[in-house]
Each structure stands twice: as C-alpha cells, then as structure tokens.
Amino acid sequence: MENSNRNTCDRQILNGKPLVSVALCTYNGAKYLKDQLTTISNQTYTNLEIVIVDDHSSDETVSIIKSHMENDTRIKLWINDSNVGVNKSFKIAIDECQGDFIAIADQDDLWAQEKIKIQMDLIGDSSLIYHDSLYIDENGIALGKSTTTHHRFVRGKCGINFLFFNCISGHTCLFRKKFYQQIPLFPNGIYYDWWLAFCASSIGKLDFSLQQLVQHRIHQKSVTRIDKGKYSRIDRIQQLNMFNQISSGQLKYRINQAILYYQNSINFQGRVRLALFLFKNIADFTYIRKFSWFSKIKWVFRETGF
C-alpha cells in the first residue's frame, strides 16, 4: 500500500473541539470526486483530518485527490496495491484515523457545509449518530425522495430492529473511535454500515437527526442501486450468527430462536413454524421499513420459501 502523505495530525483538541477523522474510500470515482472533496474541505467544523483510501483506481481518481491535497494539508492518502473491496478499504481507512470521532464519506455525494458540526453537537453520549439524506441523480437533480421515504429511524438500544433490515447508510455515520475499537472486524457477507449500525444499537446506543445533511447521488454504479436480491436460508443463518456473537440478554435469546427456526425450515412443517415465528415478531423485525401489511406478508413468504 502506498501512503502519499505520512504527516501525523496532532490536533486532537483545537479551540476546544476534538479532532474528527473523515474516512473516504475511492474507486474509479473521477466523475464526481472533485465536488465531494470540496464539500468535505469546506466544512464549518474545521478540526478535521481526511483519510482517503483508494482501492486501486484505473481512472483519474488519484490525480484528483493529489491535486486537492495541494490546497488542503489535512488530507492523507493511501493507495491499495490491489482492489480489495468496500469493506476492507473502509477498515483500512478507519484504522488509520487518528480522531476520537470518525465520519464516513462516499466519493460521489455532496455534504451540507455544517454536517459535521451538527452531528458533533448532537451526538451526546451516543456511540453513533446518523441522519437523513436527500437523493439526487447523476446530474445533481433532486429525486424527491430521501432515506426516510422508505425507512423509519430508530434510536437508543434497538439491535432487534437491525436483524433483517438497515436504515443507516455509511455516509450518514459519525461514531466514536472508542466504540469502533470494541467491536469485531467487519465480517464478510454484510455491508460495513449495517454492521456498524447493529453493533452501535446493541453494545452502545444510537441517535439521529432528521436533517438532510448529504445529497446522496444515485446512479448506475452506486452501491445503493445494487440489487441485494433474496437472502437464502443459509445466508440468513450466517448473518444471524454474525449478530449473535456480539449480542447478550433478551436480544441474544431472540436471535438464537430465529437461528433455530431457520435451521429447521427444511420441510413444510418447519417453514410453517418459521412463518409463525416471523409473524409473531414482525413489528420488531420490519419496523424500520415502511412496509404495508401486504408487503410484510410478502416478506414472510420470501423468507420462508413459500
């Protein structure tokens, strides 16, 4: 891995404000990256370091970053020797962050100028704070939708709500590094932001702002557009086992119940029992998705294979 700037950031406290590290991962993002870097550099919360990990881009991404570094000495750049993917790249970036607080950035969004200030003002004693985002198209035109169009937000200790769905996108997250150091590495088979959301809501607590602090770009190559498809029985058991390793108490009991029902859903009777279990817990399991009752029934049928 190449590091294009090895200057350490010693501004842990500046004018009474703690250092916030912005972790940004890039890959062939030349089309939109310059505007996004400008919105990050122009934050009103100025005690920042910007840690960028490029995942072996083949376009002009790295050149754009190096050009921006000439005007913003807070940027540190690492370049992967090969393409390692989103989860591993963000782990590298977060591990290199020096701040007590870490914010995640995507390469093709646009940040509100006070995004970091607002989140730092609101985080309180929470492990992680997130926010609503306005969706824009590839030309920067608002699509008339946001995260809360399809999701309910949750706060506090609410891990049960993240077993099957996630309402927290990485680009909305600001979290404590101390919290991150307490959780297992990003596992394979789940998006890093879903893992952060579940961990924060289980061993810590969440909070949120309904302010739209990011214009989140939806386009053909964005992760948001990828169809995650239907989870197989084996996939679901694997995911529940991931969550189980950091759970305790009543949450752990509910996860163990779910694992057992999925494991036994290999015949008609087992699928019926799984369906009844999902319906019994459907208020918790589907709360963050703004499903109609018809959509909830369809979800149960998909999960059980009927």
The 8 nearest C-alpha neighbors of each residue, nearest first, counted from 0:
[[1, 79, 80, 78, 77, 2, 81, 52],
 [2, 0, 78, 77, 3, 79, 80, 76],
 [1, 3, 77, 4, 76, 78, 5, 0],
 [2, 4, 76, 77, 1, 5, 75, 78],
 [5, 3, 75, 2, 6, 76, 74, 77],
 [4, 6, 7, 2, 3, 75, 76, 77],
 [7, 5, 4, 8, 75, 73, 72, 74],
 [8, 6, 5, 9, 97, 4, 75, 10],
 [7, 9, 10, 6, 48, 97, 11, 73],
 [10, 8, 11, 7, 12, 97, 18, 6],
 [9, 11, 12, 8, 13, 18, 46, 17],
 [12, 10, 18, 17, 9, 98, 13, 8],
 [13, 11, 17, 16, 10, 15, 18, 14],
 [14, 12, 16, 15, 10, 46, 17, 11],
 [15, 13, 16, 12, 17, 46, 10, 45],
 [14, 16, 13, 12, 17, 11, 18, 46],
 [15, 17, 13, 12, 14, 18, 46, 11],
 [18, 16, 12, 11, 19, 13, 15, 99],
 [17, 19, 98, 11, 46, 47, 12, 99],
 [20, 18, 100, 47, 98, 101, 17, 46],
 [19, 21, 101, 48, 98, 96, 47, 49],
 [20, 22, 49, 102, 101, 103, 50, 48],
 [23, 21, 103, 50, 92, 93, 104, 51],
 [24, 22, 51, 104, 105, 50, 103, 21],
 [25, 23, 52, 51, 53, 89, 88, 105],
 [26, 24, 53, 106, 54, 28, 52, 23],
 [25, 27, 56, 54, 28, 53, 55, 24],
 [28, 26, 56, 58, 29, 60, 57, 25],
 [27, 29, 26, 30, 60, 32, 25, 31],
 [28, 30, 60, 32, 59, 31, 27, 58],
 [29, 31, 28, 32, 33, 107, 27, 60],
 [32, 30, 107, 29, 33, 34, 28, 35],
 [31, 33, 35, 29, 106, 34, 107, 28],
 [32, 34, 36, 35, 31, 37, 63, 29],
 [35, 33, 37, 36, 32, 31, 38, 109],
 [34, 36, 32, 109, 38, 37, 33, 108],
 [37, 35, 39, 33, 38, 34, 32, 40],
 [36, 38, 34, 40, 35, 39, 41, 33],
 [37, 39, 41, 35, 110, 36, 40, 109],
 [40, 38, 36, 41, 37, 42, 35, 110],
 [39, 41, 37, 38, 42, 36, 71, 45],
 [42, 40, 38, 39, 37, 43, 112, 45],
 [41, 43, 112, 44, 39, 40, 113, 45],
 [42, 44, 113, 45, 112, 41, 116, 115],
 [45, 43, 116, 42, 46, 115, 113, 47],
 [44, 46, 47, 43, 42, 41, 40, 18],
 [47, 45, 18, 44, 13, 19, 16, 17],
 [48, 46, 19, 45, 20, 18, 49, 73],
 [47, 49, 20, 73, 74, 21, 50, 19],
 [50, 48, 74, 21, 20, 73, 75, 22],
 [49, 51, 75, 22, 21, 74, 23, 76],
 [52, 50, 23, 76, 24, 22, 75, 77],
 [53, 51, 77, 24, 78, 92, 76, 25],
 [52, 54, 25, 78, 55, 24, 26, 79],
 [53, 55, 82, 79, 26, 56, 25, 52],
 [54, 56, 82, 79, 81, 53, 80, 78],
 [57, 55, 27, 26, 58, 54, 60, 53],
 [56, 58, 27, 55, 59, 60, 26, 61],
 [59, 57, 27, 60, 56, 29, 28, 61],
 [60, 58, 62, 29, 61, 63, 57, 27],
 [59, 61, 29, 63, 62, 58, 28, 27],
 [62, 60, 64, 63, 59, 65, 53, 56],
 [63, 61, 65, 59, 64, 60, 66, 67],
 [62, 64, 66, 60, 61, 65, 67, 59],
 [63, 65, 61, 67, 66, 62, 68, 60],
 [66, 64, 68, 62, 67, 63, 61, 69],
 [65, 67, 63, 68, 64, 69, 62, 70],
 [68, 66, 64, 69, 65, 70, 63, 71],
 [69, 67, 71, 65, 70, 66, 72, 74],
 [70, 68, 67, 66, 71, 72, 65, 64],
 [69, 71, 68, 67, 72, 66, 73, 40],
 [72, 70, 68, 73, 69, 74, 67, 40],
 [71, 73, 74, 68, 70, 69, 75, 48],
 [72, 74, 48, 71, 49, 75, 47, 68],
 [75, 73, 49, 72, 68, 50, 48, 71],
 [76, 74, 50, 4, 51, 49, 73, 3],
 [77, 75, 51, 3, 2, 52, 4, 50],
 [76, 78, 2, 52, 1, 51, 3, 53],
 [79, 77, 53, 1, 0, 52, 55, 2],
 [78, 80, 0, 54, 81, 55, 53, 77],
 [79, 81, 0, 55, 78, 82, 1, 54],
 [82, 80, 79, 55, 83, 54, 0, 78],
 [81, 83, 54, 55, 84, 79, 80, 56],
 [82, 84, 87, 81, 54, 88, 85, 79],
 [85, 83, 87, 86, 82, 88, 54, 89],
 [84, 86, 88, 87, 89, 83, 24, 191],
 [85, 87, 89, 88, 191, 84, 90, 185],
 [88, 86, 90, 89, 85, 84, 83, 91],
 [89, 87, 91, 85, 90, 86, 84, 92],
 [88, 90, 92, 91, 86, 87, 93, 85],
 [89, 91, 87, 93, 88, 92, 94, 86],
 [92, 90, 88, 94, 89, 93, 87, 95],
 [93, 91, 89, 95, 90, 94, 22, 52],
 [94, 92, 96, 90, 95, 91, 89, 22],
 [93, 95, 91, 92, 96, 90, 97, 89],
 [96, 94, 92, 93, 91, 97, 50, 90],
 [95, 97, 93, 94, 20, 98, 92, 50],
 [98, 96, 95, 20, 99, 8, 18, 48],
 [99, 97, 18, 19, 20, 100, 96, 11],
 [98, 100, 176, 175, 18, 19, 97, 101],
 [101, 99, 175, 19, 98, 176, 174, 20],
 [100, 102, 20, 174, 173, 19, 21, 175],
 [101, 103, 173, 21, 172, 22, 20, 174],
 [102, 104, 170, 22, 169, 21, 172, 23],
 [105, 103, 170, 23, 22, 106, 102, 21],
 [104, 106, 170, 107, 108, 23, 24, 103],
 [105, 107, 32, 25, 108, 28, 35, 104],
 [106, 108, 31, 32, 105, 35, 216, 28],
 [109, 107, 215, 216, 35, 214, 105, 106],
 [110, 108, 214, 35, 213, 38, 215, 111],
 [111, 109, 213, 38, 112, 212, 214, 39],
 [110, 112, 212, 114, 113, 213, 109, 38],
 [111, 113, 42, 114, 43, 110, 41, 38],
 [114, 112, 116, 111, 43, 115, 42, 117],
 [115, 113, 111, 212, 117, 116, 112, 118],
 [114, 116, 118, 117, 113, 119, 44, 42],
 [117, 115, 119, 44, 113, 118, 114, 120],
 [118, 116, 120, 114, 115, 119, 113, 121],
 [119, 117, 121, 115, 120, 116, 122, 114],
 [118, 120, 116, 121, 122, 117, 115, 123],
 [119, 121, 117, 118, 122, 116, 123, 115],
 [122, 120, 118, 119, 123, 117, 128, 208],
 [121, 123, 119, 125, 128, 118, 120, 124],
 [124, 122, 121, 125, 120, 119, 126, 206],
 [123, 125, 122, 126, 204, 127, 121, 205],
 [126, 124, 204, 127, 122, 205, 123, 206],
 [125, 127, 203, 204, 174, 175, 199, 178],
 [128, 126, 174, 205, 125, 173, 199, 206],
 [127, 129, 206, 207, 173, 122, 205, 172],
 [130, 128, 207, 172, 171, 208, 173, 206],
 [131, 129, 208, 207, 171, 209, 210, 211],
 [130, 132, 211, 209, 146, 210, 147, 212],
 [133, 131, 211, 213, 145, 146, 214, 212],
 [132, 134, 145, 214, 211, 215, 144, 213],
 [135, 133, 215, 145, 142, 144, 214, 216],
 [134, 136, 141, 216, 140, 139, 142, 215],
 [135, 137, 217, 139, 138, 140, 216, 218],
 [136, 138, 218, 139, 216, 217, 135, 140],
 [139, 137, 136, 140, 135, 216, 141, 218],
 [138, 140, 135, 136, 137, 141, 216, 214],
 [141, 139, 135, 136, 138, 142, 137, 134],
 [142, 140, 135, 143, 134, 139, 136, 133],
 [143, 141, 135, 144, 134, 140, 136, 133],
 [142, 144, 141, 145, 134, 133, 135, 140],
 [145, 143, 142, 134, 148, 133, 146, 141],
 [146, 144, 133, 148, 134, 132, 147, 131],
 [145, 147, 148, 131, 132, 150, 149, 133],
 [148, 146, 150, 149, 145, 151, 131, 152],
 [147, 149, 145, 146, 144, 150, 289, 151],
 [148, 150, 147, 289, 288, 146, 151, 145],
 [151, 149, 147, 288, 287, 289, 166, 148],
 [150, 152, 287, 147, 288, 289, 153, 286],
 [151, 153, 287, 150, 166, 154, 147, 207],
 [154, 152, 151, 155, 157, 206, 287, 205],
 [155, 153, 205, 206, 156, 207, 157, 204],
 [154, 156, 204, 205, 157, 206, 200, 153],
 [157, 155, 200, 204, 201, 158, 154, 203],
 [156, 158, 200, 159, 160, 155, 201, 154],
 [157, 159, 201, 200, 160, 161, 197, 156],
 [158, 160, 157, 161, 162, 250, 283, 284],
 [159, 161, 158, 284, 283, 157, 162, 286],
 [162, 160, 164, 158, 159, 163, 165, 197],
 [163, 161, 159, 160, 164, 284, 239, 158],
 [162, 164, 161, 284, 165, 285, 160, 235],
 [165, 163, 161, 162, 166, 287, 285, 160],
 [164, 166, 161, 167, 193, 163, 287, 196],
 [165, 167, 150, 287, 168, 152, 164, 151],
 [168, 166, 165, 196, 169, 192, 129, 193],
 [169, 167, 170, 171, 192, 166, 172, 193],
 [168, 170, 192, 171, 172, 103, 167, 104],
 [169, 171, 104, 103, 168, 172, 105, 102],
 [172, 170, 129, 169, 130, 168, 173, 103],
 [173, 171, 129, 169, 170, 102, 103, 128],
 [172, 174, 102, 128, 101, 127, 129, 103],
 [175, 173, 127, 101, 100, 126, 172, 128],
 [174, 176, 100, 177, 178, 126, 99, 101],
 [175, 177, 179, 99, 178, 100, 180, 101],
 [176, 178, 180, 175, 179, 181, 99, 100],
 [179, 177, 175, 181, 176, 180, 126, 182],
 [180, 178, 176, 181, 177, 182, 175, 174],
 [179, 181, 177, 178, 182, 176, 183, 175],
 [182, 180, 178, 179, 177, 183, 176, 202],
 [181, 183, 179, 180, 184, 198, 178, 245],
 [184, 182, 185, 181, 186, 180, 245, 179],
 [183, 185, 186, 182, 90, 180, 179, 191],
 [184, 186, 191, 183, 86, 187, 194, 90],
 [187, 185, 184, 188, 189, 241, 191, 183],
 [186, 188, 189, 185, 190, 86, 191, 184],
 [187, 189, 186, 190, 238, 234, 237, 185],
 [190, 188, 187, 191, 186, 194, 193, 238],
 [189, 191, 193, 192, 194, 86, 188, 187],
 [190, 192, 194, 193, 86, 185, 195, 189],
 [193, 191, 169, 195, 194, 190, 168, 196],
 [194, 192, 196, 190, 195, 191, 165, 197],
 [193, 195, 191, 197, 192, 196, 198, 190],
 [196, 194, 192, 198, 193, 197, 199, 191],
 [197, 195, 193, 199, 194, 198, 192, 200],
 [196, 198, 200, 194, 158, 199, 195, 161],
 [197, 199, 201, 195, 200, 196, 202, 194],
 [200, 198, 203, 196, 204, 201, 197, 202],
 [199, 201, 156, 204, 158, 157, 197, 198],
 [202, 200, 158, 198, 199, 203, 156, 197],
 [203, 201, 199, 198, 200, 204, 245, 246],
 [204, 202, 199, 126, 200, 201, 156, 125],
 [203, 205, 155, 200, 156, 125, 199, 126],
 [206, 204, 154, 155, 127, 200, 125, 128],
 [205, 207, 154, 128, 125, 155, 127, 129],
 [208, 206, 129, 128, 130, 209, 154, 205],
 [207, 209, 130, 210, 129, 131, 206, 128],
 [208, 210, 131, 130, 211, 207, 147, 132],
 [209, 211, 208, 131, 212, 130, 132, 207],
 [212, 210, 132, 131, 213, 133, 209, 130],
 [211, 213, 111, 114, 210, 132, 110, 131],
 [214, 212, 110, 132, 109, 215, 111, 211],
 [213, 215, 133, 109, 108, 134, 132, 135],
 [216, 214, 134, 108, 213, 133, 135, 132],
 [215, 217, 135, 108, 136, 134, 107, 137],
 [218, 216, 136, 135, 221, 137, 215, 134],
 [217, 219, 221, 137, 220, 136, 216, 224],
 [218, 220, 221, 224, 217, 137, 225, 222],
 [221, 219, 218, 222, 224, 225, 217, 223],
 [220, 222, 223, 218, 224, 219, 217, 225],
 [221, 223, 225, 224, 220, 217, 219, 218],
 [224, 222, 221, 225, 217, 226, 218, 220],
 [223, 225, 222, 221, 226, 219, 217, 218],
 [226, 224, 222, 223, 227, 221, 220, 219],
 [227, 225, 228, 224, 223, 222, 229, 221],
 [226, 228, 225, 229, 230, 224, 223, 222],
 [229, 227, 226, 230, 225, 231, 301, 224],
 [228, 230, 231, 227, 301, 302, 226, 234],
 [229, 231, 234, 235, 228, 232, 302, 233],
 [230, 232, 234, 233, 235, 229, 302, 236],
 [231, 233, 235, 234, 236, 261, 230, 302],
 [232, 234, 236, 231, 235, 237, 230, 262],
 [235, 233, 231, 237, 232, 236, 230, 238],
 [234, 236, 238, 232, 237, 233, 239, 230],
 [235, 237, 239, 233, 238, 234, 258, 240],
 [238, 236, 234, 240, 235, 239, 233, 241],
 [237, 239, 241, 235, 240, 236, 234, 242],
 [240, 238, 242, 236, 241, 237, 243, 235],
 [239, 241, 243, 237, 238, 242, 236, 244],
 [242, 240, 238, 239, 243, 244, 237, 186],
 [243, 241, 239, 240, 244, 245, 246, 238],
 [242, 244, 240, 246, 241, 245, 251, 239],
 [243, 245, 242, 241, 246, 240, 247, 251],
 [246, 244, 243, 242, 247, 198, 202, 201],
 [247, 245, 251, 243, 244, 250, 242, 201],
 [248, 246, 251, 250, 249, 245, 252, 243],
 [247, 249, 251, 250, 252, 246, 253, 254],
 [248, 250, 252, 251, 253, 247, 254, 246],
 [251, 249, 253, 252, 248, 247, 246, 254],
 [250, 252, 247, 246, 254, 248, 249, 253],
 [251, 253, 249, 255, 250, 254, 256, 248],
 [254, 252, 256, 250, 255, 251, 249, 257],
 [253, 255, 257, 251, 256, 252, 258, 250],
 [256, 254, 258, 252, 257, 253, 251, 259],
 [255, 257, 253, 259, 254, 258, 252, 260],
 [256, 258, 254, 260, 255, 259, 261, 253],
 [259, 257, 255, 261, 256, 260, 236, 262],
 [258, 260, 262, 256, 257, 261, 255, 263],
 [259, 261, 257, 263, 273, 262, 258, 264],
 [262, 260, 264, 258, 263, 259, 257, 273],
 [261, 263, 259, 260, 264, 258, 265, 236],
 [262, 264, 260, 269, 261, 265, 259, 266],
 [263, 265, 269, 270, 261, 266, 262, 260],
 [266, 264, 263, 269, 270, 267, 262, 261],
 [267, 265, 269, 264, 268, 270, 263, 271],
 [266, 268, 270, 269, 271, 265, 264, 272],
 [269, 267, 271, 270, 266, 272, 264, 265],
 [268, 270, 264, 272, 266, 263, 271, 267],
 [269, 271, 264, 273, 267, 272, 303, 268],
 [270, 272, 274, 268, 269, 273, 267, 275],
 [271, 273, 269, 275, 270, 274, 276, 268],
 [274, 272, 270, 276, 260, 271, 275, 269],
 [273, 275, 271, 277, 276, 272, 270, 303],
 [274, 276, 278, 272, 273, 277, 279, 271],
 [277, 275, 273, 279, 274, 278, 272, 280],
 [278, 276, 274, 280, 279, 275, 281, 273],
 [277, 279, 281, 275, 280, 276, 274, 299],
 [280, 278, 276, 277, 281, 275, 282, 274],
 [281, 279, 277, 278, 282, 283, 284, 276],
 [280, 282, 278, 284, 283, 277, 285, 279],
 [281, 283, 286, 280, 284, 285, 279, 278],
 [284, 282, 286, 281, 160, 285, 280, 159],
 [283, 285, 281, 160, 282, 286, 280, 163],
 [286, 284, 288, 283, 281, 287, 282, 160],
 [287, 285, 283, 288, 282, 284, 160, 151],
 [286, 288, 151, 150, 285, 152, 289, 166],
 [289, 287, 150, 290, 286, 285, 149, 151],
 [288, 290, 149, 150, 287, 151, 291, 286],
 [291, 289, 294, 288, 295, 292, 285, 293],
 [290, 292, 294, 293, 295, 289, 296, 288],
 [291, 293, 295, 294, 296, 290, 297, 289],
 [292, 294, 296, 291, 295, 297, 290, 298],
 [295, 293, 297, 291, 292, 296, 290, 298],
 [296, 294, 292, 298, 297, 293, 290, 291],
 [295, 297, 299, 293, 298, 294, 292, 300],
 [296, 298, 294, 300, 295, 299, 301, 293],
 [297, 299, 295, 301, 296, 300, 294, 302],
 [298, 300, 302, 296, 301, 297, 303, 274],
 [299, 301, 297, 305, 303, 298, 302, 304],
 [302, 300, 298, 304, 299, 303, 297, 305],
 [303, 301, 299, 300, 304, 298, 230, 232],
 [302, 304, 300, 270, 301, 305, 274, 299],
 [303, 305, 301, 302, 300, 270, 299, 232],
 [304, 300, 303, 301, 270, 302, 299, 267]]
